């Protein structure tokens, strides 16, 4: 990797750190290519990314960002799981680590807030941004649905009474 490629990698990582809501640091303990591909596919489906980068370049990219505290975690073969949604990356990494012992969660950060392993696991149990949006929409729509049902009920009762009366006269 020449100097220009290193500068491009640092710029790319710096941009990533400025845009994401969470960074989870994992340790690769011998993932196969197939397992790594599977992890990246799951991350992509959740709207997250998983990158392996040189620790020295990642530490340079951390400088001047909210994720400066991650520098201590960058030792050995690590991967960085990132996502704009603060829950997506943590959820995928925790689920993957449950089924694969070759991926170890080291820690992470949500902006300036550092997370240990338990913090990342706790973050993974929270509902995602899309789930929260769906709940809010459901809460907003529920009163209108109830109002429509209540307003419709008297007319439906009158129609049933008239139908019963018409059946009685016809018989």
N, C-alpha and C positions, 0 to 999 in steps of 0.2 A: 504494500500500500504506500503510494508516494504522498508527498506533502499536500498536493491538491486534493487527493481523495480523502485524506484525513481531515482537511479543512471542510470539505463538503459533508463528511459524516458528522463532524461536530456541529455544523450549521443545521443539519437535518435534525439531530437530536435536540439541539437548543430550541428549535421551532416546535418540536413535539412536546417538550417540557413546558413551553409557554401556552400550549393549547389544551392540554389534557386536564382532567379533574382528579385523576389518581394514577399513581405509578406503583406497581407491585414488583419487587425484586425477587427473583427465583434463582435457585442454584440447580444447574444441570448436572445430575450425577450419572450421566451415561445414557441419555435419551437416544433412541435410534432415530434414523431419518423419518421412518414411518410414524413414530410417536410424536416427533416434533411437528411433522406435517399435520397430524391429527389435531394437535394443540392449536396450531396456527389457524386451521379451518374453523375450529370451535370459537376461537377469538374473533375471527372475521365475521362469523354469523352473529355474534353478540355485539358487533360494532366496536371491537377492541383490536389492538395489535400486540404482537409479541416479537421482540427484536433481541437478537444477541449482538452485543457490541463490545468493543475493546474497553476495558475498565478505565484506562487512562483517558480515552477520548470522551467517555461518558462523564467522567469527573470534570473534565474541561467544560463540557456542555452544561453541567449543573451550575457552574459559576454564574451568578447573577439571576438565578431563578428561585422560585419558592421551594424547590426540591433539593436544596443544598445539603440537607441532612442525610440524603441517601448516599453520599460519598463514602461513609464508613461501611456501608453494606456491600460495596462493590469490590469484593475480593474473590478470586477464583473464577470458575466458569459460571457466569450469571447471565440471566435473561431479564429483559424489562417488559412487563406487561402493562400497557397503557390504554386508557379509554377516556373519552370526554365525560361519559356517564360515570359518576364516582363508584358505582356498584358493579358494572359489567365486567371489568377486567378481574376484579377480586373474585367474583362469583365463578367465572370460568376457571381460573387458576386453582381455586380451592376444590372445585368439583373434579378437575383433572388430577390434582394431587391425591385425592382420596382413592382413585383407581390406579395410580401409577406411583410407585415408591421411588422412581428415579428423578422426580421433580420435587424439590424442597422449597417451601416458602421461607424466605429470609426475613422479609419485612416490606415496608412500603411507606408511602406518604400520600396525603390528600392535601395538596398545597403545602403550606408551611407546617402542617400537623404530621408528625412522624407516627408511623404505625408499626407495632411489633407483629409477630406472627398471629397472636390472638386478636389483635386489632384488625388485621386483614380478614381473619375468619369471621369476626363479628360484622365487618362491613359486608361480607358476602351473604349474610343472612338477611340483610335489608332488602326491601322491594326495589326493583330497578326503576329508573326514571319513567319508562313507559307504563309500568304497573301503577305507579303513583298518579300519572296523568289519567289513566283509565278510571281509577278510584274517584278522582276529583270530578271527572265528567259524569260518572254514575251518581255522585252526590248532587251535582247540579241538575241533572235530568230527573231525579226521583220526585222532587216536589211537583214538577210540572205534570208528570205522569199521574201522580195521585190526584191532582186537581182535575185533570181530564176525566179520570175514572169517577170521581165524586160528581162532577157536573153531568156526566152521561147517565148516572144511575137513575135519577127520577124519570127521565124520558123512557128508559128501558122498562121500568116498573109499570108505567102507564101503558106502554105497548103490550106488555104481557097480560095486564088486566083486560084490555080491549080484545086481545086475541082469545082469551079464555071466555069472555062474554060472548064473542061471536061464535065460538065453538058450541057454547051452551045453547044458543038460539037456533043454531043449525041442526042440532040433534033432536 
